[in-house]
Amino acid sequence: MAKYKRSDYELLRRRCAELKEAGWKQTSIAQALGLTEGWVSRTLKKYKENGEAGLVWRKPQGPACRLTQEQLKVRWSNFDGHVTCIN
């Protein structure tokens, strides 16, 4: 597998979509670009579902908050601006 900089991946996603539109198989795309078949498959799935917007890099969101809105209100209403560590 080839080594790419983080900034190269959006271009690689676009190239994957172009090659797929030209009739290439996923395996051939992965081999030609030095990527895994799984990466190519996920990229093409995003492209199929979202079009060009699916190829744009987005910062990962992280886990969803598990507190309810009420719990958040209570938590922040008690916050006095000082952070302490609890061991």
Phi, psi and omega in degrees: 000135181285155176263128179235153173283156180305322182292343181280341190292329177294320176296321178295320178298317179295320179295321177302314180296319179298315181294321178296318178298331180277001175098007179288150173276155182302319180299317180294321178297313180300315180295316182295324183262355180073036181244169176277155178296325179298317179297315180297317180299313179296319179298314181290329176295315178298320179295318180295320183281324189238000181068212181302326181298333179286349182265349182280139179287136175231143178295133178302141185282331186084180183290151178286150178292134181260359178275147175283167178300322179296316178298321178295319179298314180296315182300313183282335177289336179270354183281123182257007178096351179258134180254130177233153177266137177249119180258000000 
